[in-house]
Amino acid sequence: MTDDHTPLVGTGRFAEAGEQAQARREMLHSAIGELTAALDASDADVDAWRRTVAQAIAQTRATIAQHVRDAEAPDGLLAQVIDEEPAFGFRVEAMKDEHQKLLERSAALVERSQESLAPQDLRDQSKQLIELIDRHRHRSADLLLDTYDLDLSAAD
């Protein structure tokens, strides 16, 4: 598993894909950071806090949607993984399933953030989304690193 500081940049034909994956990871990490900061801010003025959190949730949702569009594009990273290592098809499908789950959960949370949820309920649901995103980021990194390993070992 990688941390947020481990570059996912390969060599040769995977260099560009690795750089794109790293940029997407950083965008997701940034969105998580902004949402976490909004959640951790004082909720003494509940209405202001809710507006700030709602904006951070909406931005997180937009970042997830962009991540999915990029990764699942015909020339996106998931297609490149399949082209390079067809045996990873089941893992790519799992990534796509996770994408759908992230999109659904984030869209539902955007709607709920507009309602009068208790601050703790909004925090709890937001933290659940953050955990899903974080697990997805790590599985994505593992998939990319496994693909690099296969590519590098084939050249030996």
N, CA, C and O atoms as a DFTB+ gen file, in Angstrom:
624 C
 N C O
     1  1       0.837      -1.171       0.000
     2  2       0.000       0.000       0.000
     3  2       0.888       1.242       0.000
     4  3       1.987       1.235       0.553
     5  1       0.396       2.298      -0.625
     6  2       1.191       3.519      -0.709
     7  2       0.623       4.561       0.237
     8  3      -0.530       4.483       0.662
     9  1       1.458       5.533       0.553
    10  2       0.935       6.670       1.293
    11  2       0.776       7.826       0.313
    12  3       1.030       7.669      -0.881
    13  1       0.363       8.965       0.806
    14  2       0.086      10.086      -0.085
    15  2       1.341      10.722      -0.656
    16  3       1.256      11.575      -1.540
    17  1       2.489      10.326      -0.170
    18  2       3.731      10.931      -0.639
    19  2       4.510      10.010      -1.555
    20  3       5.564      10.390      -2.064
    21  1       4.006       8.805      -1.774
    22  2       4.673       7.877      -2.660
    23  2       4.256       8.188      -4.087
    24  3       3.081       8.042      -4.422
    25  1       5.181       8.613      -4.939
    26  2       4.794       8.937      -6.303
    27  2       4.402       7.674      -7.069
    28  3       5.020       6.619      -6.928
    29  1       3.363       7.814      -7.876
    30  2       2.889       6.708      -8.701
    31  2       3.286       6.966     -10.144
    32  3       2.454       6.894     -11.048
    33  1       4.530       7.260     -10.348
    34  2       5.007       7.590     -11.680
    35  2       5.882       6.451     -12.171
    36  3       6.838       6.051     -11.506
    37  1       5.543       5.941     -13.333
    38  2       6.282       4.817     -13.894
    39  2       7.271       5.287     -14.931
    40  3       7.639       6.460     -15.003
    41  1       7.686       4.330     -15.728
    42  2       8.601       4.638     -16.804
    43  2       7.967       4.183     -18.108
    44  3       6.985       3.440     -18.105
    45  1       8.521       4.624     -19.203
    46  2       8.041       4.188     -20.501
    47  2       6.586       4.547     -20.725
    48  3       6.149       5.668     -20.463
    49  1       5.835       3.545     -21.227
    50  2       4.455       3.823     -21.620
    51  2       3.529       4.101     -20.444
    52  3       2.414       4.583     -20.642
    53  1       3.969       3.806     -19.223
    54  2       3.123       4.074     -18.064
    55  2       3.444       5.400     -17.387
    56  3       2.770       5.777     -16.429
    57  1       4.448       6.106     -17.860
    58  2       4.834       7.360     -17.203
    59  2       3.679       8.351     -17.182
    60  3       3.359       8.913     -16.134
    61  1       3.050       8.566     -18.338
    62  2       1.939       9.517     -18.401
    63  2       0.761       9.034     -17.566
    64  3       0.146       9.827     -16.852
    65  1       0.441       7.762     -17.642
    66  2      -0.666       7.220     -16.846
    67  2      -0.376       7.376     -15.357
    68  3      -1.269       7.711     -14.578
    69  1       0.865       7.134     -14.965
    70  2       1.238       7.278     -13.560
    71  2       1.121       8.708     -13.085
    72  3       0.669       8.966     -11.970
    73  1       1.531       9.644     -13.938
    74  2       1.419      11.057     -13.579
    75  2      -0.040      11.479     -13.469
    76  3      -0.403      12.235     -12.568
    77  1      -0.876      10.993     -14.381
    78  2      -2.304      11.312     -14.322
    79  2      -2.934      10.707     -13.069
    80  3      -3.740      11.359     -12.406
    81  1      -2.577       9.478     -12.745
    82  2      -3.116       8.833     -11.543
    83  2      -2.694       9.598     -10.296
    84  3      -3.495       9.790      -9.382
    85  1      -1.453      10.031     -10.259
    86  2      -0.971      10.791      -9.106
    87  2      -1.742      12.105      -8.971
    88  3      -2.099      12.510      -7.864
    89  1      -1.994      12.761     -10.089
    90  2      -2.748      14.021     -10.045
    91  2      -4.162      13.776      -9.525
    92  3      -4.675      14.572      -8.738
    93  1      -4.798      12.685      -9.955
    94  2      -6.145      12.371      -9.468
    95  2      -6.120      12.043      -7.982
    96  3      -7.006      12.461      -7.236
    97  1      -5.108      11.296      -7.549
    98  2      -4.979      10.977      -6.120
    99  2      -4.834      12.259      -5.297
   100  3      -5.446      12.401      -4.238
   101  1      -4.027      13.181      -5.794
   102  2      -3.817      14.434      -5.075
   103  2      -5.091      15.273      -5.032
   104  3      -5.368      15.923      -4.024
   105  1      -5.874      15.266      -6.122
   106  2      -7.139      15.998      -6.127
   107  2      -8.099      15.410      -5.100
   108  3      -8.747      16.151      -4.360
   109  1      -8.192      14.081      -5.049
   110  2      -9.063      13.439      -4.066
   111  2      -8.573      13.713      -2.647
   112  3      -9.366      13.975      -1.743
   113  1      -7.259      13.650      -2.468
   114  2      -6.690      13.921      -1.143
   115  2      -6.999      15.355      -0.713
   116  3      -7.333      15.596       0.447
   117  1      -6.891      16.292      -1.627
   118  2      -7.179      17.690      -1.325
   119  2      -8.652      17.874      -0.959
   120  3      -8.979      18.590      -0.012
   121  1      -9.535      17.225      -1.714
   122  2     -10.973      17.323      -1.422
   123  2     -11.274      16.754      -0.041
   124  3     -12.064      17.324       0.711
   125  1     -10.648      15.638       0.290
   126  2     -10.825      15.047       1.615
   127  2     -10.333      16.013       2.692
   128  3     -10.985      16.186       3.722
   129  1      -9.193      16.634       2.455
   130  2      -8.643      17.588       3.416
   131  2      -9.562      18.770       3.645
   132  3      -9.761      19.198       4.782
   133  1     -10.127      19.300       2.562
   134  2     -11.036      20.443       2.692
   135  2     -12.318      20.040       3.413
   136  3     -12.829      20.798       4.237
   137  1     -12.837      18.862       3.112
   138  2     -14.040      18.393       3.788
   139  2     -13.764      18.146       5.271
   140  3     -14.573      18.504       6.127
   141  1     -12.632      17.542       5.563
   142  2     -12.267      17.296       6.960
   143  2     -12.131      18.606       7.725
   144  3     -12.602      18.718       8.857
   145  1     -11.495      19.588       7.119
   146  2     -11.347      20.892       7.778
   147  2     -12.708      21.536       8.035
   148  3     -12.932      22.123       9.093
   149  1     -13.610      21.423       7.066
   150  2     -14.953      21.989       7.252
   151  2     -15.685      21.272       8.379
   152  3     -16.358      21.904       9.193
   153  1     -15.552      19.954       8.422
   154  2     -16.216      19.181       9.472
   155  2     -15.667      19.509      10.850
   156  3     -16.409      19.534      11.832
   157  1     -14.365      19.761      10.921
   158  2     -13.708      20.019      12.201
   159  2     -13.880      21.451      12.695
   160  3     -13.573      21.756      13.847
   161  1     -14.373      22.333      11.818
   162  2     -14.569      23.728      12.221
   163  2     -15.668      23.802      13.286
   164  3     -16.506      22.908      13.408
   165  1     -15.638      24.858      14.022
   166  2     -16.633      25.065      15.074
   167  2     -18.034      25.123      14.481
   168  3     -18.267      25.765      13.457
   169  1     -18.957      24.444      15.140
   170  2     -20.339      24.505      14.694
   171  2     -21.187      25.362      15.644
   172  3     -22.390      25.144      15.792
   173  1     -20.537      26.333      16.280
   174  2     -21.258      27.241      17.182
   175  2     -22.372      27.961      16.420
   176  3     -23.481      28.114      16.931
   177  1     -22.072      28.400      15.198
   178  2     -23.094      28.947      14.296
   179  2     -23.447      27.820      13.326
   180  3     -22.825      27.667      12.275
   181  1     -24.448      27.046      13.696
   182  2     -24.783      25.823      12.962
   183  2     -25.095      26.107      11.494
   184  3     -24.681      25.343      10.622
   185  1     -25.806      27.175      11.207
   186  2     -26.164      27.470       9.818
   187  2     -24.930      27.764       8.969
   188  3     -24.814      27.264       7.851
   189  1     -24.015      28.565       9.488
   190  2     -22.780      28.861       8.751
   191  2     -21.945      27.600       8.592
   192  3     -21.397      27.343       7.519
   193  1     -21.849      26.820       9.650
   194  2     -21.083      25.569       9.585
   195  2     -21.688      24.651       8.534
   196  3     -20.956      24.076       7.728
   197  1     -23.017      24.500       8.526
   198  2     -23.698      23.623       7.563
   199  2     -23.438      24.085       6.125
   200  3     -23.211      23.260       5.241
   201  1     -23.471      25.411       5.890
   202  2     -23.198      25.927       4.539
   203  2     -21.778      25.590       4.112
   204  3     -21.549      25.176       2.976
   205  1     -20.825      25.766       5.017
   206  2     -19.422      25.467       4.708
   207  2     -19.241      23.974       4.424
   208  3     -18.567      23.596       3.466
   209  1     -19.838      23.146       5.250
   210  2     -19.740      21.696       5.052
   211  2     -20.431      21.296       3.749
   212  3     -19.903      20.477       2.996
   213  1     -21.591      21.859       3.480
   214  2     -22.320      21.545       2.245
   215  2     -21.489      21.905       1.011
   216  3     -21.470      21.160       0.031
   217  1     -20.806      23.042       1.062
   218  2     -19.939      23.428      -0.064
   219  2     -18.782      22.438      -0.219
   220  3     -18.434      22.065      -1.339
   221  1     -18.193      22.016       0.885
   222  2     -17.081      21.057       0.820
   223  2     -17.560      19.706       0.303
   224  3     -16.848      19.043      -0.452
   225  1     -18.756      19.296       0.701
   226  2     -19.311      18.029       0.208
   227  2     -19.569      18.133      -1.293
   228  3     -19.251      17.209      -2.041
   229  1     -20.135      19.237      -1.732
   230  2     -20.396      19.427      -3.169
   231  2     -19.094      19.419      -3.964
   232  3     -19.040      18.846      -5.052
   233  1     -18.048      20.045      -3.436
   234  2     -16.752      20.031      -4.116
   235  2     -16.167      18.622      -4.149
   236  3     -15.583      18.209      -5.150
   237  1     -16.325      17.898      -3.064
   238  2     -15.846      16.517      -3.029
   239  2     -16.583      15.691      -4.078
   240  3     -15.968      14.890      -4.783
   241  1     -17.887      15.881      -4.185
   242  2     -18.697      15.162      -5.185
   243  2     -18.207      15.494      -6.589
   244  3     -18.074      14.599      -7.424
   245  1     -17.938      16.758      -6.858
   246  2     -17.441      17.166      -8.183
   247  2     -16.072      16.547      -8.461
   248  3     -15.799      16.132      -9.588
   249  1     -15.226      16.482      -7.463
   250  2     -13.899      15.879      -7.624
   251  2     -14.020      14.387      -7.911
   252  3     -13.303      13.857      -8.760
   253  1     -14.921      13.711      -7.211
   254  2     -15.153      12.283      -7.463
   255  2     -15.642      12.091      -8.893
   256  3     -15.158      11.207      -9.600
   257  1     -16.597      12.911      -9.322
   258  2     -17.135      12.781     -10.679
   259  2     -16.036      12.969     -11.729
   260  3     -15.995      12.232     -12.713
   261  1     -15.153      13.939     -11.531
   262  2     -14.048      14.153     -12.465
   263  2     -13.095      12.959     -12.445
   264  3     -12.633      12.517     -13.496
   265  1     -12.807      12.445     -11.278
   266  2     -11.951      11.269     -11.138
   267  2     -12.526      10.102     -11.941
   268  3     -11.801       9.427     -12.673
   269  1     -13.818       9.873     -11.801
   270  2     -14.469       8.763     -12.501
   271  2     -14.407       8.982     -14.012
   272  3     -14.068       8.061     -14.754
   273  1     -14.731      10.189     -14.473
   274  2     -14.671      10.471     -15.919
   275  2     -13.272      10.208     -16.470
   276  3     -13.120       9.585     -17.521
   277  1     -12.263      10.682     -15.765
   278  2     -10.884      10.503     -16.236
   279  2     -10.468       9.035     -16.226
   280  3      -9.921       8.530     -17.207
   281  1     -10.731       8.360     -15.120
   282  2     -10.278       6.970     -14.980
   283  2     -10.999       6.027     -15.929
   284  3     -10.401       5.074     -16.429
   285  1     -12.298       6.286     -16.186
   286  2     -13.086       5.378     -17.002
   287  2     -13.187       5.801     -18.462
   288  3     -13.905       5.169     -19.237
   289  1     -12.491       6.845     -18.843
   290  2     -12.494       7.279     -20.245
   291  2     -11.923       6.167     -21.125
   292  3     -11.154       5.331     -20.651
   293  1     -12.296       6.157     -22.398
   294  2     -11.782       5.113     -23.296
   295  2     -10.250       5.027     -23.315
   296  3      -9.693       3.950     -23.529
   297  1      -9.579       6.146     -23.094
   298  2      -8.120       6.148     -23.036
   299  2      -7.626       6.381     -21.611
   300  3      -6.461       6.717     -21.397
   301  1      -8.511       6.204     -20.651
   302  2      -8.175       6.446     -19.253
   303  2      -7.343       5.333     -18.645
   304  3      -7.035       4.331     -19.291
   305  1      -6.997       5.532     -17.413
   306  2      -6.113       4.611     -16.720
   307  2      -6.667       3.192     -16.659
   308  3      -5.914       2.235     -16.844
   309  1      -7.960       3.033     -16.406
   310  2      -8.508       1.682     -16.293
   311  2      -8.432       0.937     -17.632
   312  3      -8.155      -0.262     -17.664
   313  1      -8.674       1.642     -18.719
   314  2      -8.532       1.023     -20.042
   315  2      -7.077       0.655     -20.306
   316  3      -6.801      -0.386     -20.903
   317  1      -6.153       1.491     -19.872
   318  2      -4.737       1.201     -20.065
   319  2      -4.309      -0.021     -19.256
   320  3      -3.499      -0.823     -19.721
   321  1      -4.850      -0.162     -18.048
   322  2      -4.529      -1.333     -17.230
   323  2      -5.009      -2.595     -17.934
   324  3      -4.274      -3.580     -18.009
   325  1      -6.243      -2.574     -18.456
   326  2      -6.793      -3.737     -19.166
   327  2      -5.962      -4.053     -20.408
   328  3      -5.686      -5.218     -20.695
   329  1      -5.566      -3.018     -21.141
   330  2      -4.741      -3.238     -22.333
   331  2      -3.425      -3.910     -21.966
   332  3      -2.954      -4.799     -22.675
   333  1      -2.839      -3.482     -20.864
   334  2      -1.539      -4.012     -20.458
   335  2      -1.660      -5.375     -19.784
   336  3      -0.846      -6.266     -20.028
   337  1      -2.659      -5.534     -18.953
   338  2      -2.788      -6.769     -18.175
   339  2      -4.262      -7.185     -18.110
   340  3      -4.949      -6.880     -17.135
   341  1      -4.747      -7.879     -19.140
   342  2      -6.158      -8.282     -19.188
   343  2      -6.607      -9.097     -17.970
   344  3      -7.789      -9.092     -17.626
   345  1      -5.686      -9.788     -17.326
   346  2      -6.051     -10.571     -16.140
   347  2      -6.551      -9.692     -14.994
   348  3      -7.164     -10.195     -14.052
   349  1      -6.300      -8.406     -15.065
   350  2      -6.765      -7.493     -14.025
   351  2      -8.179      -6.975     -14.301
   352  3      -8.638      -6.041     -13.643
   353  1      -8.855      -7.571     -15.257
   354  2     -10.209      -7.141     -15.596
   355  2     -11.143      -7.137     -14.404
   356  3     -11.945      -6.217     -14.243
   357  1     -11.047      -8.158     -13.568
   358  2     -11.920      -8.208     -12.385
   359  2     -11.614      -7.071     -11.421
   360  3     -12.522      -6.546     -10.776
   361  1     -10.355      -6.686     -11.317
   362  2      -9.994      -5.575     -10.423
   363  2     -10.463      -4.244     -11.004
   364  3     -10.895      -3.355     -10.270
   365  1     -10.376      -4.115     -12.322
   366  2     -10.861      -2.899     -12.974
   367  2     -12.374      -2.789     -12.775
   368  3     -12.888      -1.707     -12.489
   369  1     -13.076      -3.896     -12.925
   370  2     -14.524      -3.873     -12.696
   371  2     -14.842      -3.504     -11.248
   372  3     -15.807      -2.786     -10.987
   373  1     -14.041      -3.990     -10.318
   374  2     -14.233      -3.624      -8.903
   375  2     -14.028      -2.122      -8.714
   376  3     -14.749      -1.490      -7.943
   377  1     -13.044      -1.545      -9.417
   378  2     -12.817      -0.094      -9.337
   379  2     -14.040       0.656      -9.880
   380  3     -14.473       1.653      -9.303
   381  1     -14.584       0.166     -10.984
   382  2     -15.767       0.815     -11.559
   383  2     -16.962       0.703     -10.616
   384  3     -17.738       1.649     -10.482
   385  1     -17.111      -0.439      -9.970
   386  2     -18.184      -0.596      -8.977
   387  2     -17.995       0.392      -7.827
   388  3     -18.956       1.003      -7.358
   389  1     -16.753       0.542      -7.380
   390  2     -16.469       1.509      -6.318
   391  2     -16.772       2.921      -6.779
   392  3     -17.298       3.728      -6.013
   393  1     -16.442       3.226      -8.038
   394  2     -16.753       4.549      -8.573
   395  2     -18.252       4.822      -8.475
   396  3     -18.671       5.896      -8.044
   397  1     -19.050       3.837      -8.881
   398  2     -20.506       4.011      -8.835
   399  2     -20.975       4.243      -7.400
   400  3     -21.816       5.105      -7.145
   401  1     -20.433       3.477      -6.480
   402  2     -20.796       3.623      -5.068
   403  2     -20.400       5.009      -4.547
   404  3     -21.170       5.647      -3.829
   405  1     -19.207       5.470      -4.908
   406  2     -18.756       6.802      -4.484
   407  2     -19.651       7.899      -5.058
   408  3     -19.996       8.855      -4.363
   409  1     -20.022       7.755      -6.320
   410  2     -20.905       8.745      -6.935
   411  2     -22.267       8.773      -6.246
   412  3     -22.805       9.842      -5.961
   413  1     -22.818       7.590      -5.981
   414  2     -24.128       7.516      -5.334
   415  2     -24.080       8.067      -3.912
   416  3     -24.937       8.855      -3.511
   417  1     -23.073       7.645      -3.160
   418  2     -22.972       8.106      -1.767
   419  2     -22.738       9.610      -1.692
   420  3     -23.325      10.297      -0.857
   421  1     -21.884      10.112      -2.563
   422  2     -21.604      11.553      -2.510
   423  2     -22.811      12.367      -2.964
   424  3     -23.077      13.429      -2.401
   425  1     -23.547      11.893      -3.968
   426  2     -24.750      12.605      -4.409
   427  2     -25.798      12.615      -3.293
   428  3     -26.436      13.638      -3.045
   429  1     -25.970      11.479      -2.629
   430  2     -26.934      11.417      -1.524
   431  2     -26.516      12.349      -0.389
   432  3     -27.360      12.986       0.239
   433  1     -25.214      12.426      -0.130
   434  2     -24.738      13.293       0.942
   435  2     -24.903      14.763       0.573
   436  3     -25.181      15.588       1.443
   437  1     -24.736      15.099      -0.689
   438  2     -24.988      16.483      -1.124
   439  2     -26.438      16.842      -0.799
   440  3     -26.711      17.917      -0.264
   441  1     -27.362      15.942      -1.122
   442  2     -28.775      16.197      -0.818
   443  2     -29.010      16.309       0.686
   444  3     -29.684      17.230       1.149
   445  1     -28.452      15.369       1.442
   446  2     -28.650      15.389       2.897
   447  2     -28.043      16.630       3.533
   448  3     -28.545      17.110       4.549
   449  1     -26.979      17.152       2.955
   450  2     -26.330      18.336       3.540
   451  2     -27.215      19.569       3.425
   452  3     -27.005      20.555       4.130
   453  1     -28.201      19.515       2.542
   454  2     -29.134      20.634       2.385
   455  2     -30.299      20.536       3.366
   456  3     -31.072      21.481       3.523
   457  1     -30.415      19.380       4.026
   458  2     -31.499      19.159       4.980
   459  2     -31.055      19.607       6.368
   460  3     -29.931      20.069       6.561
   461  1     -31.944      19.464       7.305
   462  2     -31.649      19.870       8.684
   463  2     -31.152      18.695       9.510
   464  3     -31.687      18.413      10.583
   465  1     -30.137      18.014       9.015
   466  2     -29.533      16.938       9.793
   467  2     -28.827      17.523      11.008
   468  3     -28.305      18.637      10.969
   469  1     -28.822      16.762      12.068
   470  2     -28.050      17.176      13.243
   471  2     -26.581      17.234      12.840
   472  3     -26.132      16.395      12.058
   473  1     -25.826      18.194      13.350
   474  2     -24.415      18.303      12.982
   475  2     -23.650      16.980      13.131
   476  3     -22.841      16.641      12.268
   477  1     -23.891      16.240      14.199
   478  2     -23.165      14.985      14.388
   479  2     -23.518      13.965      13.304
   480  3     -22.649      13.216      12.858
   481  1     -24.778      13.928      12.877
   482  2     -25.175      13.008      11.804
   483  2     -24.479      13.384      10.492
   484  3     -24.011      12.515       9.757
   485  1     -24.418      14.677      10.211
   486  2     -23.740      15.134       8.997
   487  2     -22.250      14.817       9.073
   488  3     -21.657      14.403       8.077
   489  1     -21.643      15.005      10.235
   490  2     -20.232      14.647      10.423
   491  2     -20.022      13.150      10.187
   492  3     -19.124      12.745       9.448
   493  1     -20.860      12.341      10.824
   494  2     -20.710      10.885      10.718
   495  2     -20.838      10.415       9.276
   496  3     -20.024       9.617       8.811
   497  1     -21.849      10.898       8.564
   498  2     -22.048      10.484       7.170
   499  2     -20.925      10.982       6.269
   500  3     -20.519      10.293       5.333
   501  1     -20.429      12.174       6.553
   502  2     -19.307      12.708       5.773
   503  2     -18.044      11.893       6.020
   504  3     -17.297      11.606       5.084
   505  1     -17.803      11.522       7.265
   506  2     -16.619      10.725       7.588
   507  2     -16.697       9.336       6.960
   508  3     -15.670       8.770       6.585
   509  1     -17.900       8.781       6.842
   510  2     -18.056       7.507       6.149
   511  2     -17.668       7.646       4.673
   512  3     -17.014       6.768       4.112
   513  1     -18.074       8.749       4.055
   514  2     -17.685       8.998       2.663
   515  2     -16.177       9.150       2.552
   516  3     -15.567       8.597       1.637
   517  1     -15.575       9.885       3.460
   518  2     -14.123      10.069       3.449
   519  2     -13.417       8.714       3.551
   520  3     -12.437       8.472       2.846
   521  1     -13.900       7.845       4.411
   522  2     -13.301       6.511       4.549
   523  2     -13.424       5.714       3.257
   524  3     -12.478       5.029       2.867
   525  1     -14.582       5.790       2.580
   526  2     -14.749       5.097       1.301
   527  2     -13.756       5.622       0.263
   528  3     -13.127       4.847      -0.458
   529  1     -13.625       6.938       0.198
   530  2     -12.689       7.549      -0.755
   531  2     -11.264       7.106      -0.446
   532  3     -10.514       6.746      -1.353
   533  1     -10.895       7.131       0.814
   534  2      -9.536       6.760       1.198
   535  2      -9.238       5.300       0.838
   536  3      -8.174       5.004       0.296
   537  1     -10.158       4.401       1.131
   538  2      -9.950       2.987       0.772
   539  2      -9.833       2.830      -0.741
   540  3      -9.003       2.065      -1.231
   541  1     -10.669       3.559      -1.475
   542  2     -10.615       3.499      -2.941
   543  2      -9.272       4.001      -3.465
   544  3      -8.689       3.402      -4.369
   545  1      -8.793       5.083      -2.902
   546  2      -7.504       5.630      -3.333
   547  2      -6.388       4.607      -3.133
   548  3      -5.516       4.458      -3.989
   549  1      -6.418       3.914      -2.016
   550  2      -5.374       2.922      -1.748
   551  2      -5.495       1.707      -2.673
   552  3      -4.488       1.189      -3.154
   553  1      -6.724       1.257      -2.921
   554  2      -6.896       0.125      -3.853
   555  2      -6.480       0.521      -5.265
   556  3      -5.886      -0.277      -5.990
   557  1      -6.792       1.749      -5.649
   558  2      -6.372       2.229      -6.978
   559  2      -4.860       2.266      -7.092
   560  3      -4.295       1.850      -8.104
   561  1      -4.209       2.760      -6.058
   562  2      -2.743       2.812      -6.063
   563  2      -2.162       1.402      -6.132
   564  3      -1.199       1.159      -6.859
   565  1      -2.744       0.482      -5.382
   566  2      -2.258      -0.897      -5.419
   567  2      -2.409      -1.496      -6.817
   568  3      -1.510      -2.183      -7.301
   569  1      -3.538      -1.236      -7.461
   570  2      -3.753      -1.739      -8.821
   571  2      -2.700      -1.191      -9.773
   572  3      -2.134      -1.930     -10.578
   573  1      -2.447       0.085      -9.679
   574  2      -1.457       0.708     -10.561
   575  2      -0.062       0.156     -10.283
   576  3       0.685      -0.134     -11.218
   577  1       0.293       0.009      -9.020
   578  2       1.613      -0.524      -8.683
   579  2       1.753      -1.979      -9.115
   580  3       2.818      -2.389      -9.577
   581  1       0.691      -2.758      -8.967
   582  2       0.736      -4.146      -9.443
   583  2       0.899      -4.197     -10.953
   584  3       1.605      -5.063     -11.469
   585  1       0.260      -3.286     -11.663
   586  2       0.401      -3.231     -13.118
   587  2       1.831      -2.873     -13.494
   588  3       2.389      -3.461     -14.420
   589  1       2.439      -1.909     -12.783
   590  2       3.837      -1.569     -13.032
   591  2       4.736      -2.765     -12.774
   592  3       5.622      -3.058     -13.577
   593  1       4.519      -3.460     -11.662
   594  2       5.341      -4.619     -11.340
   595  2       5.305      -5.650     -12.444
   596  3       6.336      -6.211     -12.816
   597  1       4.098      -5.906     -12.978
   598  2       3.981      -6.857     -14.062
   599  2       4.744      -6.369     -15.290
   600  3       5.429      -7.146     -15.955
   601  1       4.619      -5.068     -15.584
   602  2       5.298      -4.503     -16.739
   603  2       6.811      -4.554     -16.551
   604  3       7.544      -4.887     -17.482
   605  1       7.272      -4.226     -15.357
   606  2       8.715      -4.212     -15.108
   607  2       9.290      -5.617     -15.126
   608  3      10.390      -5.822     -15.638
   609  1       8.566      -6.596     -14.577
   610  2       9.098      -7.955     -14.553
   611  2       9.119      -8.575     -15.944
   612  3       9.948      -9.440     -16.224
   613  1       8.215      -8.141     -16.818
   614  2       8.211      -8.662     -18.185
   615  2       9.438      -8.226     -18.950
   616  3       9.836      -8.888     -19.909
   617  1      10.048      -7.123     -18.547
   618  2      11.215      -6.610     -19.249
   619  2      12.513      -7.286     -18.777
   620  3      13.554      -7.121     -19.412
   621  1      12.462      -8.033     -17.684
   622  2      13.674      -8.682     -17.154
   623  2      14.165      -9.784     -18.052
   624  3      15.171     -10.426     -17.749
